Every structure is written in C-alpha cells, then in structure tokens.
Amino acid sequence: MSSWRRRVPEALLTLGLVTVAAGLGHVLASGPTLPHVGTVPPAHTGPAPAAEKEALEPASPSEVPQRARLPTLGVDAPVQPVLPGPDQQLGVPESPSVVGWWSAGAAPGSRHGTVVLAGHVDTRSAGPGALFQVADLQPGDPLEITSAHSTTRYRIAAVRSYSKASLPADVFDRTGHPRLVLITCGGPFNDSTHEYDHNIVAYAVPT
C-alpha cells in the first residue's frame, strides 16, 4: 500500500504512513468531506522549553491506550499499538473498526508531544470504519482515550484536510505541547491509484 508521503521529522527515523484506503476499496466515490474548522493547536508556540527537549520515555503497560471514544459520533473503538514495518511506513490495523496508536510517539496523558491515532476510513469488505465520520467533528466535541487504569479526556480543537503531499510534519511532533491527532483519509477516491486524495486530521487538546 502507498503512501502518506510526509516523513516523520525525527533524527534516525524515516517513516511514512500508508494510505488508509489503498488497495482496499472504498464505500463512497467522493469519500468524506474536506473540512476546515477550528484553530489548529500548535505543537510549539516559540522556542521549546528545555523540559520539552527531553526524549519521550516508552509508555508503561498501564499507559497504552485501549479504547478511543468519540461520543458525538457514537464511536467506541479498540486501539492497537502500531510501528513502522520493513518498508519504514507506519501501518494501521487491518480492520477499519480498530484504531492504530503510534507507540513511538506520545502516550495519552503525556506532558509533551502529539498522540497520533490513525485508522482506515473504510474497506471494501467491512465498509465504514471507526474514523469514517472524523470530518464531521466540531470544535468542543469530546474525545476519551482509555488505558488499563485511567481515562484521558480531550476536546476537539480543529479539523483539517490536507493533500497527501501536504500532511504537516508536526503531526508527529514528540517534544512540543500535549495534544492528540486523529488521521484518516478523505476527499475524492482515485480508482487508478486506489487511494483517497486527502488526509483528514482532527486535532484535540487535553481538558
């Protein structure tokens, strides 16, 4: 499958994100709508404080997210850790009903960095996925991430659409202000490349 082309801006780490629809079909030829609402919370608002430059510690078993809830969309989805494969592209769970968490990034509740959750928008066999309606989220909508012993609460701040070549590098920021992004696909579906043309990104901040 190919590719969210933007590379993660981390030293010694080169990876992309596979498109969440490539080779798997699509439910709607037009895909989800292309949103532009709210104000994107920046990863950094100036020079990063010294504390933000510290490397992220690996998440403890109790911090690993297990479920993602979007009450306004009626979504309560299991979460599965994901890492780059041999092709150095970040995969997502095969089932569109499962959301992937980039386990090399921030964990929910972390004091620094962006929590990255990504998933298939749909597949030919399973239909719409857990993130199918991410484009419909509005600023202020709640988001809950549950781990083994805690629930971290966020609120949606903004939703954006980006062409595949323009996915902002800072969605993978590991040192900045705490926030969370949901990433899936949207826009027109290209039957030749088996890809949607855009990424839909919902930004959230801790409450």
C-alpha positions as CSV (number, residue, x, y, z in Angstrom):
1,M,0.0,0.0,0.0
2,S,1.2,3.5,-0.6
3,S,1.5,6.2,1.0
4,W,1.2,9.3,3.2
5,R,4.4,10.8,1.8
6,R,5.2,13.1,4.6
7,R,8.2,11.8,6.6
8,V,8.4,12.0,10.4
9,P,10.9,14.7,11.3
10,E,12.9,12.7,13.9
11,A,16.6,12.0,13.7
12,L,17.4,8.5,12.5
13,L,13.7,7.8,11.9
14,T,12.3,7.8,8.4
15,L,8.8,6.6,8.0
16,G,5.6,7.5,6.3
17,L,2.0,6.5,6.9
18,V,0.3,4.1,4.5
19,T,-2.9,5.4,3.0
20,V,-5.8,4.0,4.8
21,A,-7.7,3.0,1.7
22,A,-5.1,1.9,-0.8
23,G,-5.9,-1.5,-2.4
24,L,-8.8,-2.0,0.0
25,G,-11.6,-0.3,-1.9
26,H,-14.0,2.4,-0.8
27,V,-17.6,3.0,0.2
28,L,-18.2,6.4,-1.4
29,A,-16.5,7.5,-4.6
30,S,-16.3,11.0,-3.2
31,G,-15.0,10.0,0.3
32,P,-15.6,12.0,3.4
33,T,-15.9,15.8,3.1
34,L,-12.9,18.1,3.2
35,P,-13.3,20.1,6.5
36,H,-11.7,23.3,7.7
37,V,-13.0,24.2,11.1
38,G,-11.5,25.5,14.4
39,T,-8.0,26.7,15.2
40,V,-5.1,24.1,15.0
41,P,-3.3,23.9,18.3
42,P,0.4,24.4,17.5
43,A,3.0,21.9,18.6
44,H,5.2,24.8,19.6
45,T,4.4,28.4,20.3
46,G,8.0,29.6,20.4
47,P,11.4,28.1,21.3
48,A,10.8,24.8,23.0
49,P,11.5,24.9,26.8
50,A,14.3,22.7,27.9
51,A,11.9,20.2,29.5
52,E,10.2,19.7,26.1
53,K,13.5,18.6,24.6
54,E,13.7,15.6,26.8
55,A,13.3,12.3,24.9
56,L,10.0,10.5,25.4
57,E,10.1,7.6,27.8
58,P,8.4,4.4,26.5
59,A,4.8,4.1,27.6
60,S,4.3,1.8,30.5
61,P,1.8,-1.0,30.0
62,S,-0.8,1.0,32.1
63,E,-0.4,4.0,29.7
64,V,-1.0,2.0,26.5
65,P,-4.4,3.2,25.1
66,Q,-7.0,0.5,24.8
67,R,-10.1,2.3,23.5
68,A,-11.0,5.6,21.8
69,R,-14.4,7.1,22.3
70,L,-16.0,9.9,20.3
71,P,-19.4,10.3,21.9
72,T,-20.8,12.8,19.3
73,L,-20.1,10.2,16.6
74,G,-21.2,7.2,18.6
75,V,-17.7,5.7,18.3
76,D,-16.2,3.4,20.9
77,A,-13.3,1.7,19.2
78,P,-10.4,-0.6,20.3
79,V,-6.9,0.8,19.9
80,Q,-3.9,-1.2,18.9
81,P,-0.2,0.0,19.0
82,V,1.5,0.2,15.6
83,L,5.1,0.8,14.5
84,P,6.8,1.1,11.1
85,G,7.1,-2.1,9.1
86,P,10.1,-3.2,6.9
87,D,9.2,-0.5,4.4
88,Q,9.5,2.1,7.1
89,Q,5.9,3.1,6.7
90,L,3.6,3.3,9.7
91,G,0.9,0.7,9.2
92,V,-2.6,0.8,10.6
93,P,-4.7,-2.1,11.9
94,E,-6.2,-4.1,9.0
95,S,-9.8,-3.8,10.4
96,P,-11.3,-0.4,10.0
97,S,-13.1,-0.8,13.3
98,V,-9.7,-0.7,15.1
99,V,-7.7,2.5,15.5
100,G,-3.8,2.4,15.5
101,W,-1.7,4.3,18.0
102,W,1.8,5.3,17.0
103,S,3.6,3.8,20.0
104,A,6.9,5.6,19.3
105,G,5.1,8.9,19.8
106,A,3.4,10.4,22.9
107,A,1.1,8.3,25.1
108,P,-2.3,9.8,26.2
109,G,-1.8,11.9,29.2
110,S,1.9,12.7,28.4
111,R,3.1,16.1,29.3
112,H,4.8,16.6,25.9
113,G,4.3,15.6,22.3
114,T,1.5,14.7,20.0
115,V,-0.5,11.5,20.5
116,V,-1.0,10.0,17.0
117,L,-4.1,7.8,16.3
118,A,-4.7,6.6,12.7
119,G,-7.1,4.2,11.0
120,H,-8.7,3.1,7.8
121,V,-11.6,5.3,6.8
122,D,-13.3,2.2,5.2
123,T,-12.6,-1.0,3.4
124,R,-14.4,-2.8,0.6
125,S,-15.2,-5.8,2.7
126,A,-16.0,-4.1,6.0
127,G,-17.5,-0.8,5.0
128,P,-17.1,2.4,7.0
129,G,-14.5,2.4,9.8
130,A,-14.4,3.9,13.2
131,L,-12.9,7.1,11.8
132,F,-15.3,7.4,8.9
133,Q,-17.0,10.5,10.2
134,V,-13.9,12.3,11.6
135,A,-14.6,15.1,9.1
136,D,-17.9,15.8,10.9
137,L,-16.3,16.5,14.2
138,Q,-16.6,20.1,15.6
139,P,-14.6,22.2,18.0
140,G,-15.6,21.3,21.5
141,D,-16.6,17.7,20.8
142,P,-15.3,15.3,23.4
143,L,-12.7,12.6,22.9
144,E,-11.8,10.0,25.5
145,I,-8.8,7.6,25.5
146,T,-9.0,4.8,28.0
147,S,-6.0,2.8,29.2
148,A,-5.8,0.0,31.7
149,H,-6.1,2.2,34.7
150,S,-7.2,5.7,33.5
151,T,-9.2,7.8,31.1
152,T,-7.6,10.8,29.4
153,R,-10.1,13.4,28.1
154,Y,-9.6,15.7,25.2
155,R,-11.7,18.2,23.3
156,I,-11.6,18.7,19.5
157,A,-9.9,22.0,18.6
158,A,-9.8,21.8,14.8
159,V,-10.4,19.6,11.8
160,R,-8.4,20.0,8.6
161,S,-8.0,18.3,5.2
162,Y,-4.6,18.1,3.6
163,S,-3.5,16.7,0.3
164,K,-1.3,13.6,0.7
165,A,1.9,15.5,-0.1
166,S,1.0,18.3,2.4
167,L,0.4,16.4,5.6
168,P,2.1,18.7,8.2
169,A,5.3,17.2,9.6
170,D,4.4,18.4,13.1
171,V,1.6,16.0,13.5
172,F,4.4,13.6,14.5
173,D,5.9,16.1,17.0
174,R,7.3,14.3,20.0
175,T,8.6,17.2,22.1
176,G,6.0,20.0,22.0
177,H,2.8,20.9,23.8
178,P,0.5,18.0,24.6
179,R,-2.2,17.3,22.0
180,L,-3.7,14.5,20.0
181,V,-4.4,13.9,16.3
182,L,-6.7,11.5,14.6
183,I,-5.7,10.8,11.0
184,T,-7.7,9.1,8.3
185,C,-8.3,9.5,4.6
186,G,-10.9,11.6,2.7
187,G,-11.7,13.5,-0.4
188,P,-12.1,12.0,-3.9
189,F,-11.1,8.4,-4.4
190,N,-8.8,7.6,-7.3
191,D,-9.7,4.3,-8.9
192,S,-6.3,4.2,-10.7
193,T,-4.1,4.5,-7.6
194,H,-6.7,3.0,-5.2
195,E,-6.2,6.0,-2.8
196,Y,-8.1,8.9,-1.5
197,D,-6.6,12.2,-2.4
198,H,-6.5,13.7,1.1
199,N,-5.8,13.1,4.7
200,I,-8.4,14.2,7.3
201,V,-6.8,15.3,10.6
202,A,-8.7,16.1,13.7
203,Y,-6.7,18.0,16.4
204,A,-7.5,17.7,20.1
205,V,-6.2,19.2,23.3
206,P,-6.3,17.9,26.9
207,T,-9.2,19.1,29.0
